[in-house]
Amino acid sequence: MKFLHIIYALIVPIAWGINVVAMKVSVTEFPALFSNLIRFGLAAIILIPFLKKITFNKYLFYTVFYYSTGISLATLSVRGDASAALTILLFQLNVPITALLSSLIFKDKLDARKLLGIFISFVGIGVIFFKPHMKYDYESIFLVLLSACFWAMFNINLKQINDPNKMSLLGWVLLISVPYLFVTCIYFDHFDYDIAIHASLFAWGGIILSAIFSTIVGFGLWSYLVQRYPLSIIAPFNLLAPISGALFSFVVFGEKLNFAFAVGTIITLIGVITVVIGRKKSGSKTATK
């Protein structure tokens, strides 16, 4: 890889690590789904100049559904006392889940190495919960695991959209997502205009950081790299996201990471790396956040 591209690959997990912390900041004042609606709306407005002609097919609309729902579930998961570091760690399970779905939908062969990686990933999660010393919100854990499943389905559908202009594609996905998110906000009573007016700069900053760093910078640079390198080369960089997320969580929220969490994190990341490296070098491009 070129040195500049290595820098890009390092920026991506930093952007996604910032994102989880930014989401947690925004939901301190905004209803979760409302903060997501504003985030998508801001990012869509920024990307309007990049919009190109696109083919509207079922895979595009499936992608919109899985992307917006997956992100919404992740946003809901970081409410209250949920650990931002744990959230971003558990979200990495979308990689082995994607591998399992790929084997079922695309008949991709799950070799022994991939199966071993999936097993190791879940062992790592087991280690984290074996002797928990932190306060865990099990509802939030369920939501982030469900989010990882939706993100895996997003990856599967994104593979079936033939559009080389990823920034344009992202713009359309965000633009189409806005009405869907608006309806969900109204349905779950998360739309609150007064909060948007009176929210602090701290909460607004979380939404703006999330829109820029995760939605535009993270996805944009990731798509750029996916088009130029095999996934087996660049995917391991993304596994730095839990580390950056934990560091930002420590700085912003003072979250403490115990020994079991550290060991479980290492084991889980080893499992995910094993799944990624186990893919064929000519394998398909699987997009992530």
PyMOL commands that set and color helices and strands:
alter all, ss='L'
color gray80, all
select helices_A, chain A and resi 3-26+32-50+58-77+84-91+94-105+112-130+138-158+166-187+193-198+201-226+231-238+241-253+259-277
alter helices_A, ss='H'
color red, helices_A
deselect
rebuild
show_as cartoon
